């Protein structure tokens, strides 16, 4: 399941492979802890928090971007970010020959 327009990215006019779909964006986001993210990642360029600081202050990390680490946790993550009132927006991804599109 995924929010609207997920899996819609393409590469040179072709949909990416399922493994590339998950790994390529996550590499570009950088590690969950922004302080550990390189300058060539979204978190490294724009985030100002650290996992250590958040833990020390007993709070969630101020993270700039989120990506679920597996399709199984998407419904839970979606519920955290958007709440139960938006559950109707969550849908299964389109597939062509078994590949998400």
Secondary structure, DSSP 8 states (H G I E B T S, - for coil): -B-TTTT--EETTEE--HHHHHHHHHHHH--SSGGG--TTSHHHHH----HHHHHHTTS----S----SSGGGHHHHHHHHH-GGGGGG-B---EETTEE-
